[in-house]
Amino acid sequence: MKQKYEAYPELLLADATYKLNNLRMPVFVQLVVDGNGESEIVSVFVIVSEDRDTLKCLLEMFKQNNPAWECTKTILTDKDMTERGVYKELMPGAALQLCLFHVLKSMKREIHCKKNGNHNGGK
């Protein structure tokens, strides 16, 4: 994992996923894209929650073990503002971009909710 990040540190993709383990704990994954356009996992964290302190701790640990973090130019995330805030604070030289998949999913949900008279975005 470390070798992949050292080889391709420019773009870092980050997301948490749920329901992968029987404890329903979030699994936070960071990936890079190699020279063939294939995604490669560079870190996996099983966490209790996605609060600011937890995310900050795991990103600090990631940075400590991966000096190539300074070469990361772009970080692709979903719209989680806590996650984005931690990346902005701890990797200030990298631009934050929203994942197109998550943007389109959110737009589709908003449009569907407005059509059905639910004006709070399905929340």
Protein Blocks (a to p, Z undefined) as FASTA:
>chain_A
ZZmmmmmmmbccddddehkbfnlpacdddddddfkopacdfbdcddfbfcfklmmmmmmm
mmmmmmklmmpmbdcddfbfklmmmmmmmmmmbccdddfklmmmmmmmmmmmmmnopang
oZZ
